[in-house]
Amino acid sequence: PGCHLLQFLSYLGACDRLLKQGYEEGQVEEAMEMFQYSEKKAAEFLHLLAQFNDMGFQQNEIKEVLLLCGNQREKALEELVMK
């Protein structure tokens, strides 16, 4: 059980840090789950999601493309532009 507790605490810490960067709680939790609780990947994803969102792309399309492209910004942007 100790192991699960540590995982949970590190998950909460990661979520907390991402929330402090201004991301929405629902998005943070979703991103953490999508990337098997890798804070680094979740942070990249949220950062790009916000960037592309500001460019006027649809959020569901952005998510789909980022997952397909593994958070590669240039590749994802090409995909979004082509849609």
C-alpha positions as a Markdown table, in Angstrom:
| # | Residue | x | y | z |
|---|---|---|---|---|
| 1 | Pro | 0.0 | 0.0 | 0.0 |
| 2 | Gly | 2.9 | 2.4 | 0.7 |
| 3 | Cys | 3.8 | 2.4 | -3.0 |
| 4 | His | 0.3 | 3.4 | -4.1 |
| 5 | Leu | 0.3 | 6.3 | -1.6 |
| 6 | Leu | 3.6 | 7.6 | -2.9 |
| 7 | Gln | 2.3 | 7.4 | -6.5 |
| 8 | Phe | -0.9 | 9.2 | -5.4 |
| 9 | Leu | 1.1 | 11.9 | -3.6 |
| 10 | Ser | 3.4 | 12.5 | -6.5 |
| 11 | Tyr | 0.3 | 12.6 | -8.8 |
| 12 | Leu | -1.3 | 15.3 | -6.5 |
| 13 | Gly | 2.0 | 17.2 | -6.5 |
| 14 | Ala | 2.2 | 17.2 | -10.3 |
| 15 | Cys | -1.5 | 18.2 | -10.6 |
| 16 | Asp | -0.9 | 21.0 | -8.2 |
| 17 | Arg | 2.1 | 22.3 | -10.1 |
| 18 | Leu | 0.2 | 22.2 | -13.4 |
| 19 | Leu | -2.8 | 24.0 | -11.8 |
| 20 | Lys | -0.5 | 26.7 | -10.6 |
| 21 | Gln | 0.6 | 27.3 | -14.2 |
| 22 | Gly | -3.0 | 28.2 | -14.9 |
| 23 | Tyr | -4.4 | 25.1 | -16.5 |
| 24 | Glu | -8.0 | 23.9 | -15.7 |
| 25 | Glu | -8.4 | 21.1 | -13.2 |
| 26 | Gly | -10.3 | 18.9 | -15.6 |
| 27 | Gln | -7.7 | 19.3 | -18.3 |
| 28 | Val | -4.9 | 18.6 | -15.9 |
| 29 | Glu | -6.4 | 15.4 | -14.7 |
| 30 | Glu | -7.2 | 14.3 | -18.2 |
| 31 | Ala | -3.7 | 15.0 | -19.4 |
| 32 | Met | -2.1 | 13.1 | -16.5 |
| 33 | Glu | -4.3 | 10.1 | -17.2 |
| 34 | Met | -3.6 | 10.2 | -21.0 |
| 35 | Phe | 0.2 | 10.2 | -20.4 |
| 36 | Gln | 0.3 | 7.5 | -17.6 |
| 37 | Tyr | 0.9 | 10.2 | -15.0 |
| 38 | Ser | 4.0 | 11.6 | -16.6 |
| 39 | Glu | 4.1 | 15.2 | -15.4 |
| 40 | Lys | 6.5 | 16.2 | -18.1 |
| 41 | Lys | 4.4 | 14.9 | -21.0 |
| 42 | Ala | 1.2 | 16.2 | -19.4 |
| 43 | Ala | 2.8 | 19.6 | -19.1 |
| 44 | Glu | 3.9 | 19.6 | -22.8 |
| 45 | Phe | 0.5 | 18.5 | -23.9 |
| 46 | Leu | -1.3 | 21.3 | -21.8 |
| 47 | His | 1.2 | 23.9 | -23.1 |
| 48 | Leu | 0.6 | 23.0 | -26.7 |
| 49 | Leu | -3.2 | 22.6 | -26.2 |
| 50 | Ala | -3.3 | 26.2 | -24.8 |
| 51 | Gln | -1.1 | 27.5 | -27.7 |
| 52 | Phe | -3.1 | 25.9 | -30.4 |
| 53 | Asn | -6.3 | 26.9 | -28.7 |
| 54 | Asp | -5.1 | 30.6 | -28.8 |
| 55 | Met | -4.6 | 30.1 | -32.5 |
| 56 | Gly | -8.2 | 29.3 | -32.9 |
| 57 | Phe | -8.2 | 25.6 | -33.4 |
| 58 | Gln | -10.9 | 23.4 | -31.8 |
| 59 | Gln | -9.9 | 21.8 | -28.6 |
| 60 | Asn | -11.1 | 18.2 | -29.4 |
| 61 | Glu | -9.2 | 18.4 | -32.7 |
| 62 | Ile | -6.1 | 19.6 | -30.9 |
| 63 | Lys | -6.2 | 16.8 | -28.4 |
| 64 | Glu | -6.6 | 14.2 | -31.1 |
| 65 | Val | -3.7 | 15.6 | -33.2 |
| 66 | Leu | -1.4 | 15.9 | -30.2 |
| 67 | Leu | -2.0 | 12.3 | -29.2 |
| 68 | Leu | -1.3 | 11.2 | -32.7 |
| 69 | Cys | 1.8 | 13.2 | -33.0 |
| 70 | Gly | 3.1 | 12.5 | -29.5 |
| 71 | Asn | 3.2 | 16.2 | -28.6 |
| 72 | Gln | 5.4 | 17.1 | -31.5 |
| 73 | Arg | 4.6 | 20.8 | -32.0 |
| 74 | Glu | 5.5 | 21.2 | -35.7 |
| 75 | Lys | 3.9 | 17.9 | -36.8 |
| 76 | Ala | 0.8 | 18.7 | -34.8 |
| 77 | Leu | 0.5 | 22.2 | -36.3 |
| 78 | Glu | 0.8 | 20.8 | -39.8 |
| 79 | Glu | -2.0 | 18.3 | -39.1 |
| 80 | Leu | -4.2 | 21.0 | -37.6 |
| 81 | Val | -3.6 | 23.3 | -40.6 |
| 82 | Met | -4.5 | 20.6 | -43.0 |
| 83 | Lys | -7.8 | 19.7 | -41.3 |
